[in-house]
């Protein structure tokens, strides 16, 4: 059973919102009463997701956005505020996975791409969210890192570097903005049953049985479980939680 939150009158902004953890979190915010700006590069999937929410009576805004382009990120955040009047919560979730590679062989273009989305995209999102939240003197931001932000795995150096960077970015910004009434934290999902993970399994880049066995809970996580962790970090229940990198990984990093 999920806890119940009341975000009536509040506004949330979610990147990577067309599927997986982003969509589950956007839906959870909406079901808790918040108006939600949904940002994603996949316009068709985003339209479908937003239509489902609006058909159910929720307030949802479609924001086609490539997080590697800071101007697009700024415009998406600004439009959310212009439409709904404020910004209270944000989940910076947009990210990609890349195929495993020998650290001595990986192309610079792959390194640059994964960092442009996974790290620079979160930097740009947080930057423009903070510009609005600081005028209010309130807000909560959750940045999506990964268990890969807490450990290393052979063949994953570039991806894990991007996710370690998210934790450093989060901690420093959290210390800067906590005195201004804004809480910033990171979430570190384990292997979650999402379209991205399904694609990795289909391509032979991940073995599902091994992934389940590697998590002491002996299963993959669900997108809804990540959403509930994000909502808690944005809620008054986490009002004294600042600058954490919260593992939601079935026990992986506790081993």
C-alpha positions in Angstrom: 0.0 0.0 0.0 1.4 3.4 -1.0 1.3 6.3 1.5 -1.1 9.2 0.7 0.1 12.7 -0.1 -1.9 15.9 -0.6 -0.2 18.2 -3.1 -3.4 20.1 -3.9 -2.5 23.6 -5.2 1.1 22.7 -5.8 3.0 22.3 -9.1 5.5 19.7 -10.2 7.9 19.5 -13.1 9.2 16.1 -14.4 11.7 15.4 -17.1 11.8 12.1 -18.9 8.1 12.0 -18.3 6.8 10.0 -21.3 7.5 6.6 -19.8 9.0 4.5 -17.1 10.0 6.2 -13.8 9.3 9.7 -15.1 5.7 8.9 -16.2 5.0 6.9 -13.0 6.2 9.9 -10.9 4.2 12.5 -13.0 1.1 10.3 -12.5 1.7 10.0 -8.8 2.1 13.8 -8.4 -1.1 14.3 -10.4 -3.0 11.8 -8.4 -1.9 13.5 -5.2 -3.5 16.7 -6.5 -0.6 18.6 -8.2 -0.5 20.2 -11.6 2.3 18.7 -13.6 4.6 19.8 -16.4 5.7 16.8 -18.3 8.9 17.3 -20.3 10.4 14.8 -22.7 12.1 14.6 -26.1 9.6 12.0 -27.3 6.7 14.2 -28.4 4.3 11.4 -29.5 4.7 9.4 -26.3 4.5 12.6 -24.2 1.2 13.6 -25.9 -0.3 10.1 -25.1 0.9 10.3 -21.5 -0.5 13.8 -20.9 -3.8 13.0 -22.6 -4.3 10.0 -20.3 -3.8 12.3 -17.3 -6.1 15.1 -18.6 -8.8 12.6 -19.5 -8.8 11.5 -15.9 -9.3 15.1 -14.7 -5.7 15.9 -13.8 -3.9 19.1 -14.9 -1.0 18.2 -17.2 1.1 20.2 -19.5 3.0 18.8 -22.5 6.6 20.2 -22.8 8.6 18.8 -25.7 12.2 19.3 -24.5 15.7 18.0 -25.2 17.5 18.4 -21.9 20.9 18.7 -23.6 19.7 22.1 -24.9 19.6 24.5 -21.9 17.4 27.0 -23.8 14.8 24.3 -24.2 15.0 23.3 -20.5 14.6 27.0 -19.5 11.6 27.4 -21.8 9.9 24.2 -20.4 10.4 25.3 -16.8 9.3 28.9 -17.6 6.2 27.7 -19.4 5.2 25.4 -16.4 5.4 28.5 -14.1 3.6 30.7 -16.6 0.8 28.1 -16.9 0.3 27.0 -13.3 1.6 30.1 -11.5 4.5 28.6 -9.4 6.9 25.6 -9.0 7.0 23.5 -5.9 8.5 20.2 -6.8 10.7 18.8 -9.5 12.0 15.3 -10.5 14.9 15.5 -12.9 14.7 12.1 -14.3 15.7 12.2 -18.0 18.6 9.9 -18.7 20.0 7.2 -21.0 21.9 4.0 -20.5 24.7 3.0 -22.9 26.1 -0.4 -23.9 28.9 -1.9 -21.8 32.3 -1.0 -23.1 36.0 -1.6 -22.3 37.2 1.6 -20.6 40.2 1.7 -23.0 38.0 1.4 -26.1 34.9 3.6 -25.5 34.5 6.4 -28.0 34.6 10.0 -26.7 31.3 10.7 -28.5 29.6 8.1 -26.3 31.1 9.6 -23.1 30.0 13.1 -24.3 26.4 12.0 -25.1 25.8 10.2 -21.8 27.1 13.2 -19.8 25.1 15.7 -21.9 21.9 14.0 -20.9 22.5 12.3 -17.6 24.6 15.1 -15.9 24.4 18.3 -17.9 20.6 17.8 -18.4 20.1 17.6 -14.7 22.4 20.6 -14.1 20.3 22.7 -16.6 17.0 21.5 -15.2 18.0 22.2 -11.6 19.5 25.6 -12.5 16.2 26.9 -14.0 14.0 25.3 -11.4 16.0 27.0 -8.7 15.6 30.4 -10.4 11.9 30.2 -9.8 12.0 28.4 -6.4 14.4 30.9 -4.8 11.9 33.7 -5.4 9.3 31.7 -3.5 11.7 30.7 -0.8 10.4 27.1 -1.0 10.6 24.0 -3.1 11.9 20.4 -3.3 14.0 19.0 -6.1 14.9 15.3 -6.6 17.6 14.4 -9.1 17.8 10.9 -10.6 21.2 9.3 -10.0 21.5 5.5 -9.9 23.1 2.7 -7.9 25.7 3.5 -10.5 26.3 6.8 -8.7 27.3 4.8 -5.6 29.3 1.9 -6.9 31.4 0.9 -9.9 30.7 -2.0 -12.3 33.1 -3.2 -15.0 32.2 -2.0 -18.4 30.1 0.9 -17.1 32.7 3.6 -16.4 31.2 6.4 -18.5 27.6 5.8 -17.3 28.7 5.5 -13.7 30.8 8.7 -14.0 27.7 10.6 -15.1 25.6 9.3 -12.2 28.4 9.9 -9.6 28.4 13.5 -11.0 24.7 13.8 -10.2 25.4 13.1 -6.6 28.1 15.7 -6.4 25.9 18.2 -8.1 23.1 17.5 -5.7 25.1 17.6 -2.5 26.7 21.0 -3.3 23.5 22.6 -4.5 21.6 21.2 -1.5 24.0 22.9 0.9 23.8 26.2 -1.0 20.0 26.3 -1.1 18.9 24.6 2.2 19.2 28.0 4.0 16.9 29.5 1.4 14.1 27.0 2.1 14.7 24.7 -0.9 15.5 21.0 -0.3 17.5 19.1 -2.9 18.1 15.4 -2.8 19.1 12.5 -5.2 17.5 9.1 -5.7 19.6 6.1 -6.7 17.4 3.5 -8.3 18.5 -0.1 -8.7 17.5 -2.1 -11.7 13.9 -1.1 -12.4 11.4 -2.8 -14.7 11.0 0.0 -17.2 11.0 0.2 -21.0 14.7 1.2 -21.0 15.6 -1.9 -19.0 13.4 -4.1 -21.2 15.3 -2.8 -24.2 18.6 -3.6 -22.6 17.5 -7.1 -21.9 16.2 -7.5 -25.5 19.6 -6.4 -26.8 21.5 -8.8 -24.6 23.1 -5.9 -22.6 21.5 -7.1 -19.4 20.5 -10.5 -18.1 17.2 -10.3 -16.2 17.8 -13.3 -14.0 21.3 -12.0 -13.0 19.9 -8.6 -12.4 17.2 -10.0 -10.1 19.7 -12.2 -8.3 22.1 -9.2 -7.8 19.4 -7.4 -5.8 18.9 -9.0 -2.4 15.1 -8.6 -2.7 15.4 -11.0 -5.6 13.3 -9.0 -8.1 13.4 -5.9 -10.2 12.0 -2.7 -8.8 8.9 -1.1 -10.2 8.5 2.4 -11.6 5.8 3.1 -9.0 8.2 2.3 -6.2 10.6 4.9 -7.5 7.7 7.4 -7.8 6.7 6.9 -4.2 10.3 7.5 -3.0 10.3 10.7 -5.0 7.0 11.9 -3.6 8.2 11.2 -0.1 11.4 13.3 -0.7 9.2 16.1 -1.9 6.7 15.8 1.0 6.7 17.5 4.4 7.5 14.0 5.8 11.0 14.5 4.4 11.2 18.1 5.6 14.5 17.5 7.4 16.1 15.5 4.6 18.7 17.5 2.7 21.5 16.4 0.3 21.0 12.7 0.5 21.6 10.1 -2.2 18.8 7.7 -1.4 19.3 4.1 -2.6 16.0 2.5 -3.8 17.7 -0.6 -5.1 16.3 -3.7 -3.3 19.5 -3.8 -1.1 22.1 -3.8 -3.9 24.5 -1.2 -2.4 24.0 -2.6 1.2 25.9 -5.8 0.2 
